[in-house]
Amino acid sequence: MPPVDVRDAPRWEASFVAVSAIVGEPAAAVASALGDAGVANAAHLVRALEAPSREARARALARAVSDVVLAIDAMRYA
């Protein structure tokens, strides 16, 4: 497997929001943990998770989690 270029990896803030949503953390707690700059870096996902449509929220979360899984899968272990 080729080495991972970190420029291709998702921003950690979006990954943090996605995994936090999966485990049921309240959005306010996630935002507080990230701070304003962190929320800004994950704004696309934060907005998507606030969508009124359950399907839109599920799709956004699935995309974000799949990015996390792909990044983990692409890692080289020493």
Secondary structure, DSSP 8 states (H G I E B T S, - for coil): -----GGGS--HHHHHHHHHHHTT--HHHHHHHHHHHHHHHTHHHHHHHT-S-HHHHHHHHHHHHHHHHHHHHH----
